[in-house]
Amino acid sequence: MGYDVAAFLSHQAVEKLLKSIFVLEGKKVPKIHFIDELANQLGLPENILEDIAELTIDYTFARYPDVSEQIPYEEYDENIAKRKVNIAKKIFESLKPRYKSLEDLNK
């Protein structure tokens, strides 16, 4: 149980990461939740855009149950949740060079 929440939080983690990169690079942070649009504005490579596309739906579907005929918690299972979390981890790892300066501050 809570697999839909794991998917939603995977999206949220990536959204916050992308917005932090805007700040680190001295850019104005867009006031949107569409991680695909944020990624495009940051000029991310195609392979990352493909991963981000996998998480994009989860913001709306997992958070707002009235956008679909299905009930989110019934549509997500452990395998889907693990896949979403792993995608988020992969995005974080791929973008590490763009936020490494934050890690250096904490040392």
Summary of the structure (lengths in Angstrom):
residues: 107
radius of gyration: 14.4
end to end distance: 37.1
largest distance: 48.5
contacts: 286
relative contact order: 0.21
helix: 76%
strand: 0%
